[in-house]
Amino acid sequence: MNRAAYTADADTVYEIGISAMYQIDQQQMIRVGASYTSYGDEIADSSIVEDDKSTSVSLLYMYRF
């Protein structure tokens, strides 16, 4: 893949998210989360960035020994 060099100035990334934890018992816990991120124009204009925003969802299971 051949990409042109890109030099960016300073920019801002905004992110908002929410997460929740649920303790099943003393050893087990579940955590779920979701977030939305918006990238500034300096970042979004780069050839390696496909979108100017992204979303993510996570699920975590923890077991303590």
Secondary structure, 3 states (H helix, E strand, C coil): CCCCCCCCCCCCEEEEEEEEEEECCCCEEEEEEEEEEEECHHHHCCCCCCCCEEEEEEEEEEECC
